Amino acid sequence: MSTPTLLSASSTTSAYAPRFADPHGHHHGRHSSSFTELCELLRIADQLEHDGEETRFGHLQVHTGQRVHLIGQVCDRLYAVQAGFLKTAAIDEQGKEQIMSFPMRGDLIGVDGLASSRHTLEAVALSDCELIVVPLSTLSALGRAHAGLHIAVCSVMARGLARNQLVIGMRAGLNAHARMARFLLYLAERHAASGYSANSFTLRMQRADIANYLSMAMETVSRTLSTLAARGLIGINRRTVWIKAPAALRTLKHLPRAQPEKKRARRG
C-alpha cells in the first residue's frame, strides 16, 4: 500500500468519500443513532445517567478498501463501529505498513489523533462498514451535561490499549503456532462480545495482514493454520474458521511432534 498523502484541514472529508458515490455525492448512511444507542454500542450505558434528551449521531457508510481517515488528517471526530471490520496501520517514511489493530463492532476508532489533533494512523475498511460519527465538539458538549461521560469514553480507549498490550506480549513471547492460536481465540472472543458466534467466524483480513500483525512471514501464517487444523484444534475452509478446542488453543506453547507411523513388522 502506498504512503498516504497528507491532508490539509480543508480536505478532511476526502478520506471517507465513497468509491461509488451517488450522483449528488452523498455518502452518509440513511440512519442515525441516539446518544443512548451509542453508549450501548460502546458498552458504557450503565456508567451514565440519561436525562431523556437525545442527541443524534449520523452514520457513515464505508466500502471495502476505503480509508476512513489518513495519516496527517485533522482529527475532529471519532467513529464508533456499528457494523463491519477494519484495520488501523502506521506507515513509515519508506511506505512500510505496520498493522496496529483490527477494529470491529463496538470499537472506537480515530483516538490516535487526539493527542496532536492529527491522525497518526490510517483506518481502512476490510469489509463494507457502517460507522457512527461522533464529532469532538458534540462529545465535549455532552461531557458537560453528563459528568461521567469522559471517564466512560476513557474506559473504552483503555480496552483498546489493553488489547494492544496483549498483542505486543504475544509477539515477543510466543512461537508462531501459539501466536496464531491466541490470535484466533482473540477474534472468537471479540465476535462473541459483539453477539456473534464464538465458535465460527470469517477472517476478514488477508493473510498478509495477519502476517504483518503477528510479525511472521505469510508462508508461516498458512503453515500454522494448516497445522492447527491437522491437529484437530481448529477447522478452516478458505476464510471460515471453526474453533474446535479452545482450551487447548489457550494453553498452547509448543505443538507436540507428530508421531511417526510404526512400520509393520516383516513376516518370516
Short mmCIF file of the C-alpha atoms (twelve columns), coordinates in Angstrom:
data_MODEL
# 
_entry.id   MODEL 
# 
loop_
_atom_site.group_PDB 
_atom_site.id 
_atom_site.type_symbol 
_atom_site.label_atom_id 
_atom_site.label_alt_id 
_atom_site.label_comp_id 
_atom_site.label_asym_id 
_atom_site.label_seq_id 
_atom_site.Cartn_x 
_atom_site.Cartn_y 
_atom_site.Cartn_z 
_atom_site.pdbx_PDB_model_num 
ATOM 1   C CA . MET A 1   0.000   0.000   0.000  1 
ATOM 2   C CA . SER A 2   1.408   3.406   -0.998 1 
ATOM 3   C CA . THR A 3   2.162   6.138   1.503  1 
ATOM 4   C CA . PRO A 4   -0.985  8.238   2.006  1 
ATOM 5   C CA . THR A 5   -0.994  11.885  1.050  1 
ATOM 6   C CA . LEU A 6   -1.036  14.329  3.964  1 
ATOM 7   C CA . LEU A 7   -4.334  16.184  4.060  1 
ATOM 8   C CA . SER A 8   -4.869  19.827  4.803  1 
ATOM 9   C CA . ALA A 9   -7.529  20.967  7.215  1 
ATOM 10  C CA . SER A 10  -9.752  21.962  4.290  1 
ATOM 11  C CA . SER A 11  -9.791  18.450  2.826  1 
ATOM 12  C CA . THR A 12  -10.833 16.401  5.819  1 
ATOM 13  C CA . THR A 13  -13.855 14.893  4.089  1 
ATOM 14  C CA . SER A 14  -11.979 13.396  1.127  1 
ATOM 15  C CA . ALA A 15  -10.613 10.455  3.119  1 
ATOM 16  C CA . TYR A 16  -14.033 8.871   3.544  1 
ATOM 17  C CA . ALA A 17  -15.642 9.796   0.234  1 
ATOM 18  C CA . PRO A 18  -17.140 6.530   -1.070 1 
ATOM 19  C CA . ARG A 19  -15.645 4.790   -4.059 1 
ATOM 20  C CA . PHE A 20  -19.118 4.610   -5.630 1 
ATOM 21  C CA . ALA A 21  -20.668 7.961   -4.764 1 
ATOM 22  C CA . ASP A 22  -24.244 8.702   -5.763 1 
ATOM 23  C CA . PRO A 23  -24.908 11.464  -8.343 1 
ATOM 24  C CA . HIS A 24  -25.213 14.044  -5.560 1 
ATOM 25  C CA . GLY A 25  -22.042 12.977  -3.765 1 
ATOM 26  C CA . HIS A 26  -23.875 11.879  -0.607 1 
ATOM 27  C CA . HIS A 27  -22.026 9.277   1.398  1 
ATOM 28  C CA . HIS A 28  -23.608 9.343   4.844  1 
ATOM 29  C CA . GLY A 29  -25.882 6.467   5.794  1 
ATOM 30  C CA . ARG A 30  -29.626 6.881   5.950  1 
ATOM 31  C CA . HIS A 31  -29.717 6.107   9.661  1 
ATOM 32  C CA . SER A 32  -28.726 7.872   12.821 1 
ATOM 33  C CA . SER A 33  -28.190 6.716   16.392 1 
ATOM 34  C CA . SER A 34  -29.240 8.304   19.643 1 
ATOM 35  C CA . PHE A 35  -26.823 9.052   22.463 1 
ATOM 36  C CA . THR A 36  -28.254 6.094   24.393 1 
ATOM 37  C CA . GLU A 37  -27.747 3.761   21.436 1 
ATOM 38  C CA . LEU A 38  -24.169 4.979   21.041 1 
ATOM 39  C CA . CYS A 39  -23.471 4.307   24.738 1 
ATOM 40  C CA . GLU A 40  -24.982 0.833   24.480 1 
ATOM 41  C CA . LEU A 41  -22.820 0.051   21.455 1 
ATOM 42  C CA . LEU A 42  -19.694 1.163   23.317 1 
ATOM 43  C CA . ARG A 43  -20.842 -0.776  26.421 1 
ATOM 44  C CA . ILE A 44  -20.814 2.284   28.679 1 
ATOM 45  C CA . ALA A 45  -24.572 2.833   29.088 1 
ATOM 46  C CA . ASP A 46  -24.542 1.574   32.679 1 
ATOM 47  C CA . GLN A 47  -21.938 4.197   33.621 1 
ATOM 48  C CA . LEU A 48  -24.158 7.163   32.714 1 
ATOM 49  C CA . GLU A 49  -27.456 8.661   33.780 1 
ATOM 50  C CA . HIS A 50  -29.707 9.762   30.938 1 
ATOM 51  C CA . ASP A 51  -31.949 12.780  31.305 1 
ATOM 52  C CA . GLY A 52  -34.219 11.971  28.374 1 
ATOM 53  C CA . GLU A 53  -32.576 14.439  25.988 1 
ATOM 54  C CA . GLU A 54  -31.253 12.518  22.999 1 
ATOM 55  C CA . THR A 55  -28.544 13.933  20.769 1 
ATOM 56  C CA . ARG A 56  -28.441 12.003  17.498 1 
ATOM 57  C CA . PHE A 57  -25.340 10.972  15.572 1 
ATOM 58  C CA . GLY A 58  -25.213 10.417  11.824 1 
ATOM 59  C CA . HIS A 59  -23.931 7.228   10.242 1 
ATOM 60  C CA . LEU A 60  -21.164 6.916   7.677  1 
ATOM 61  C CA . GLN A 61  -21.076 4.073   5.164  1 
ATOM 62  C CA . VAL A 62  -17.622 2.987   4.024  1 
ATOM 63  C CA . HIS A 63  -16.924 0.443   1.279  1 
ATOM 64  C CA . THR A 64  -14.335 -2.321  1.405  1 
ATOM 65  C CA . GLY A 65  -10.882 -0.850  0.787  1 
ATOM 66  C CA . GLN A 66  -11.984 2.691   1.596  1 
ATOM 67  C CA . ARG A 67  -9.985  4.744   4.082  1 
ATOM 68  C CA . VAL A 68  -11.910 6.325   6.924  1 
ATOM 69  C CA . HIS A 69  -9.081  8.692   7.823  1 
ATOM 70  C CA . LEU A 70  -5.500  9.190   6.683  1 
ATOM 71  C CA . ILE A 71  -2.249  9.863   8.476  1 
ATOM 72  C CA . GLY A 72  -1.857  13.613  8.939  1 
ATOM 73  C CA . GLN A 73  -5.560  14.334  8.557  1 
ATOM 74  C CA . VAL A 74  -7.091  16.738  11.066 1 
ATOM 75  C CA . CYS A 75  -8.886  14.826  13.829 1 
ATOM 76  C CA . ASP A 76  -12.207 16.477  14.607 1 
ATOM 77  C CA . ARG A 77  -14.343 13.370  15.156 1 
ATOM 78  C CA . LEU A 78  -14.270 9.789   16.373 1 
ATOM 79  C CA . TYR A 79  -16.056 6.808   14.844 1 
ATOM 80  C CA . ALA A 80  -17.908 4.012   16.631 1 
ATOM 81  C CA . VAL A 81  -18.074 0.824   14.583 1 
ATOM 82  C CA . GLN A 82  -21.718 -0.171  14.149 1 
ATOM 83  C CA . ALA A 83  -21.021 -2.936  11.633 1 
ATOM 84  C CA . GLY A 84  -18.096 -4.210  9.630  1 
ATOM 85  C CA . PHE A 85  -14.401 -4.874  10.086 1 
ATOM 86  C CA . LEU A 86  -11.419 -2.540  9.665  1 
ATOM 87  C CA . LYS A 87  -7.689  -2.282  10.225 1 
ATOM 88  C CA . THR A 88  -5.599  0.579   11.551 1 
ATOM 89  C CA . ALA A 89  -1.985  0.928   10.499 1 
ATOM 90  C CA . ALA A 90  1.069   3.110   10.876 1 
ATOM 91  C CA . ILE A 91  3.152   3.793   7.778  1 
ATOM 92  C CA . ASP A 92  6.789   4.844   7.946  1 
ATOM 93  C CA . GLU A 93  8.684   7.193   5.623  1 
ATOM 94  C CA . GLN A 94  9.566   4.300   3.299  1 
ATOM 95  C CA . GLY A 95  5.908   3.332   2.971  1 
ATOM 96  C CA . LYS A 96  6.190   0.227   5.139  1 
ATOM 97  C CA . GLU A 97  2.953   -0.642  6.890  1 
ATOM 98  C CA . GLN A 98  2.589   -1.899  10.458 1 
ATOM 99  C CA . ILE A 99  -0.919  -3.007  11.347 1 
ATOM 100 C CA . MET A 100 -1.901  -1.896  14.846 1 
ATOM 101 C CA . SER A 101 -5.437  -3.237  15.300 1 
ATOM 102 C CA . PHE A 102 -8.487  -4.799  13.678 1 
ATOM 103 C CA . PRO A 103 -11.475 -2.750  14.923 1 
ATOM 104 C CA . MET A 104 -14.934 -4.287  14.745 1 
ATOM 105 C CA . ARG A 105 -18.421 -3.709  16.167 1 
ATOM 106 C CA . GLY A 106 -18.335 -1.760  19.433 1 
ATOM 107 C CA . ASP A 107 -14.866 -0.304  18.935 1 
ATOM 108 C CA . LEU A 108 -13.995 3.393   18.825 1 
ATOM 109 C CA . ILE A 109 -11.581 4.476   16.104 1 
ATOM 110 C CA . GLY A 110 -9.817  7.765   15.499 1 
ATOM 111 C CA . VAL A 111 -8.449  8.137   19.031 1 
ATOM 112 C CA . ASP A 112 -4.887  8.143   17.640 1 
ATOM 113 C CA . GLY A 113 -5.482  11.744  16.536 1 
ATOM 114 C CA . LEU A 114 -6.500  13.137  19.904 1 
ATOM 115 C CA . ALA A 115 -3.014  13.970  21.223 1 
ATOM 116 C CA . SER A 116 -1.894  16.183  18.328 1 
ATOM 117 C CA . SER A 117 -5.271  16.841  16.632 1 
ATOM 118 C CA . ARG A 118 -3.964  14.961  13.581 1 
ATOM 119 C CA . HIS A 119 -4.159  11.257  12.894 1 
ATOM 120 C CA . THR A 120 -1.004  9.188   13.309 1 
ATOM 121 C CA . LEU A 121 -2.653  6.058   11.862 1 
ATOM 122 C CA . GLU A 122 -4.820  5.313   8.870  1 
ATOM 123 C CA . ALA A 123 -8.041  3.331   9.160  1 
ATOM 124 C CA . VAL A 124 -9.078  1.103   6.245  1 
ATOM 125 C CA . ALA A 125 -12.313 -0.857  5.820  1 
ATOM 126 C CA . LEU A 126 -11.763 -4.605  5.311  1 
ATOM 127 C CA . SER A 127 -15.480 -5.062  4.636  1 
ATOM 128 C CA . ASP A 128 -18.387 -2.749  3.976  1 
ATOM 129 C CA . CYS A 129 -18.823 -0.826  7.224  1 
ATOM 130 C CA . GLU A 130 -21.302 1.413   8.942  1 
ATOM 131 C CA . LEU A 131 -19.806 3.859   11.427 1 
ATOM 132 C CA . ILE A 132 -21.411 6.250   13.870 1 
ATOM 133 C CA . VAL A 133 -19.774 9.666   13.520 1 
ATOM 134 C CA . VAL A 134 -19.004 11.321  16.862 1 
ATOM 135 C CA . PRO A 135 -17.846 14.948  16.428 1 
ATOM 136 C CA . LEU A 136 -15.436 16.002  19.168 1 
ATOM 137 C CA . SER A 137 -17.373 19.231  19.657 1 
ATOM 138 C CA . THR A 138 -20.557 17.256  20.358 1 
ATOM 139 C CA . LEU A 139 -18.698 14.889  22.667 1 
ATOM 140 C CA . SER A 140 -17.326 17.864  24.599 1 
ATOM 141 C CA . ALA A 141 -20.783 19.415  24.962 1 
ATOM 142 C CA . LEU A 142 -22.254 16.116  26.143 1 
ATOM 143 C CA . GLY A 143 -19.425 15.797  28.637 1 
ATOM 144 C CA . ARG A 144 -20.605 18.980  30.332 1 
ATOM 145 C CA . ALA A 145 -24.122 17.564  30.643 1 
ATOM 146 C CA . HIS A 146 -23.069 14.053  31.675 1 
ATOM 147 C CA . ALA A 147 -20.413 14.117  34.374 1 
ATOM 148 C CA . GLY A 148 -19.315 10.522  33.845 1 
ATOM 149 C CA . LEU A 149 -19.007 10.619  30.067 1 
ATOM 150 C CA . HIS A 150 -15.316 11.489  29.860 1 
ATOM 151 C CA . ILE A 151 -14.376 8.687   32.236 1 
ATOM 152 C CA . ALA A 152 -16.632 6.275   30.336 1 
ATOM 153 C CA . VAL A 153 -15.031 7.162   26.991 1 
ATOM 154 C CA . CYS A 154 -11.610 6.763   28.585 1 
ATOM 155 C CA . SER A 155 -12.623 3.256   29.639 1 
ATOM 156 C CA . VAL A 156 -13.428 2.436   26.003 1 
ATOM 157 C CA . MET A 157 -9.985  3.676   24.967 1 
ATOM 158 C CA . ALA A 158 -8.388  1.708   27.799 1 
ATOM 159 C CA . ARG A 159 -9.947  -1.519  26.493 1 
ATOM 160 C CA . GLY A 160 -8.268  -0.909  23.149 1 
ATOM 161 C CA . LEU A 161 -4.920  -0.179  24.779 1 
ATOM 162 C CA . ALA A 162 -5.170  -3.346  26.864 1 
ATOM 163 C CA . ARG A 163 -5.762  -5.423  23.735 1 
ATOM 164 C CA . ASN A 164 -2.753  -3.817  22.046 1 
ATOM 165 C CA . GLN A 165 -0.586  -4.657  25.061 1 
ATOM 166 C CA . LEU A 166 -1.667  -8.286  24.843 1 
ATOM 167 C CA . VAL A 167 -0.647  -8.400  21.193 1 
ATOM 168 C CA . ILE A 168 2.759   -6.872  21.944 1 
ATOM 169 C CA . GLY A 169 3.380   -9.515  24.596 1 
ATOM 170 C CA . MET A 170 2.145   -12.227 22.260 1 
ATOM 171 C CA . ARG A 171 4.556   -11.186 19.511 1 
ATOM 172 C CA . ALA A 172 7.505   -11.161 21.873 1 
ATOM 173 C CA . GLY A 173 6.953   -14.275 23.956 1 
ATOM 174 C CA . LEU A 174 5.273   -16.962 21.841 1 
ATOM 175 C CA . ASN A 175 6.233   -19.117 18.887 1 
ATOM 176 C CA . ALA A 176 4.291   -18.988 15.614 1 
ATOM 177 C CA . HIS A 177 1.746   -21.703 16.460 1 
ATOM 178 C CA . ALA A 178 0.988   -20.222 19.884 1 
ATOM 179 C CA . ARG A 179 0.695   -16.718 18.423 1 
ATOM 180 C CA . MET A 180 -1.794  -17.947 15.839 1 
ATOM 181 C CA . ALA A 181 -3.752  -19.847 18.482 1 
ATOM 182 C CA . ARG A 182 -4.050  -16.750 20.694 1 
ATOM 183 C CA . PHE A 183 -4.992  -14.601 17.700 1 
ATOM 184 C CA . LEU A 184 -7.826  -16.919 16.683 1 
ATOM 185 C CA . LEU A 185 -9.109  -17.027 20.275 1 
ATOM 186 C CA . TYR A 186 -8.907  -13.237 20.409 1 
ATOM 187 C CA . LEU A 187 -11.083 -12.984 17.293 1 
ATOM 188 C CA . ALA A 188 -13.510 -15.586 18.646 1 
ATOM 189 C CA . GLU A 189 -13.884 -13.660 21.908 1 
ATOM 190 C CA . ARG A 190 -14.367 -10.364 20.065 1 
ATOM 191 C CA . HIS A 191 -17.101 -11.908 17.912 1 
ATOM 192 C CA . ALA A 192 -18.790 -13.338 20.987 1 
ATOM 193 C CA . ALA A 193 -18.698 -9.936  22.727 1 
ATOM 194 C CA . SER A 194 -20.437 -8.461  19.680 1 
ATOM 195 C CA . GLY A 195 -23.237 -11.008 19.845 1 
ATOM 196 C CA . TYR A 196 -21.930 -13.346 17.161 1 
ATOM 197 C CA . SER A 197 -20.851 -16.974 17.383 1 
ATOM 198 C CA . ALA A 198 -17.629 -17.625 19.305 1 
ATOM 199 C CA . ASN A 199 -17.176 -20.986 17.601 1 
ATOM 200 C CA . SER A 200 -17.029 -19.928 13.967 1 
ATOM 201 C CA . PHE A 201 -16.205 -16.701 12.165 1 
ATOM 202 C CA . THR A 202 -14.833 -15.339 8.913  1 
ATOM 203 C CA . LEU A 203 -11.326 -13.956 8.618  1 
ATOM 204 C CA . ARG A 204 -11.978 -10.581 7.007  1 
ATOM 205 C CA . MET A 205 -8.305  -9.706  6.680  1 
ATOM 206 C CA . GLN A 206 -5.870  -11.016 4.086  1 
ATOM 207 C CA . ARG A 207 -3.250  -13.486 5.249  1 
ATOM 208 C CA . ALA A 208 -0.633  -10.834 4.506  1 
ATOM 209 C CA . ASP A 209 -2.386  -8.617  7.081  1 
ATOM 210 C CA . ILE A 210 -2.336  -11.431 9.646  1 
ATOM 211 C CA . ALA A 211 1.368   -11.958 8.967  1 
ATOM 212 C CA . ASN A 212 2.052   -8.253  9.443  1 
ATOM 213 C CA . TYR A 213 0.022   -8.090  12.659 1 
ATOM 214 C CA . LEU A 214 1.602   -11.191 14.195 1 
ATOM 215 C CA . SER A 215 5.141   -10.411 12.942 1 
ATOM 216 C CA . MET A 216 5.558   -13.587 10.910 1 
ATOM 217 C CA . ALA A 217 6.037   -14.499 7.255  1 
ATOM 218 C CA . MET A 218 2.917   -15.010 5.144  1 
ATOM 219 C CA . GLU A 219 4.020   -18.590 4.418  1 
ATOM 220 C CA . THR A 220 4.157   -19.172 8.179  1 
ATOM 221 C CA . VAL A 221 0.553   -17.992 8.521  1 
ATOM 222 C CA . SER A 222 -0.638  -20.607 6.022  1 
ATOM 223 C CA . ARG A 223 1.523   -23.308 7.568  1 
ATOM 224 C CA . THR A 224 0.416   -22.663 11.147 1 
ATOM 225 C CA . LEU A 225 -3.267  -22.590 10.188 1 
ATOM 226 C CA . SER A 226 -2.864  -25.888 8.331  1 
ATOM 227 C CA . THR A 227 -1.003  -27.462 11.253 1 
ATOM 228 C CA . LEU A 228 -3.598  -26.354 13.828 1 
ATOM 229 C CA . ALA A 229 -6.306  -27.792 11.574 1 
ATOM 230 C CA . ALA A 230 -4.409  -31.041 11.068 1 
ATOM 231 C CA . ARG A 231 -4.109  -31.464 14.865 1 
ATOM 232 C CA . GLY A 232 -7.862  -31.013 15.259 1 
ATOM 233 C CA . LEU A 233 -7.646  -27.723 17.169 1 
ATOM 234 C CA . ILE A 234 -9.459  -25.711 14.502 1 
ATOM 235 C CA . GLY A 235 -11.319 -26.250 11.280 1 
ATOM 236 C CA . ILE A 236 -10.738 -23.989 8.306  1 
ATOM 237 C CA . ASN A 237 -12.313 -23.620 4.883  1 
ATOM 238 C CA . ARG A 238 -10.966 -20.699 2.885  1 
ATOM 239 C CA . ARG A 239 -11.632 -17.774 5.269  1 
ATOM 240 C CA . THR A 240 -14.058 -19.506 7.617  1 
ATOM 241 C CA . VAL A 241 -12.586 -20.745 10.906 1 
ATOM 242 C CA . TRP A 242 -14.137 -23.113 13.459 1 
ATOM 243 C CA . ILE A 243 -12.741 -23.226 16.981 1 
ATOM 244 C CA . LYS A 244 -12.755 -26.904 17.995 1 
ATOM 245 C CA . ALA A 245 -10.530 -26.969 21.084 1 
ATOM 246 C CA . PRO A 246 -10.471 -23.540 22.757 1 
ATOM 247 C CA . ALA A 247 -8.843  -24.804 25.977 1 
ATOM 248 C CA . ALA A 248 -6.003  -26.427 24.044 1 
ATOM 249 C CA . LEU A 249 -5.507  -23.295 21.951 1 
ATOM 250 C CA . ARG A 250 -5.399  -21.131 25.075 1 
ATOM 251 C CA . THR A 251 -2.657  -23.172 26.736 1 
ATOM 252 C CA . LEU A 252 -0.700  -23.990 23.595 1 
ATOM 253 C CA . LYS A 253 3.005   -23.176 23.818 1 
ATOM 254 C CA . HIS A 254 4.665   -25.751 21.588 1 
ATOM 255 C CA . LEU A 255 2.989   -28.276 19.358 1 
ATOM 256 C CA . PRO A 256 3.987   -31.827 20.145 1 
ATOM 257 C CA . ARG A 257 5.772   -33.535 17.320 1 
ATOM 258 C CA . ALA A 258 3.599   -35.718 15.179 1 
ATOM 259 C CA . GLN A 259 4.103   -39.377 15.957 1 
ATOM 260 C CA . PRO A 260 5.634   -41.262 13.016 1 
ATOM 261 C CA . GLU A 261 3.689   -44.239 11.773 1 
ATOM 262 C CA . LYS A 262 5.041   -47.518 13.049 1 
ATOM 263 C CA . LYS A 263 6.426   -49.739 10.379 1 
ATOM 264 C CA . ARG A 264 4.762   -53.103 10.089 1 
ATOM 265 C CA . ALA A 265 6.966   -55.982 11.179 1 
ATOM 266 C CA . ARG A 266 8.027   -58.136 8.292  1 
ATOM 267 C CA . ARG A 267 6.992   -61.761 8.389  1 
ATOM 268 C CA . GLY A 268 9.459   -64.583 8.116  1 
# 
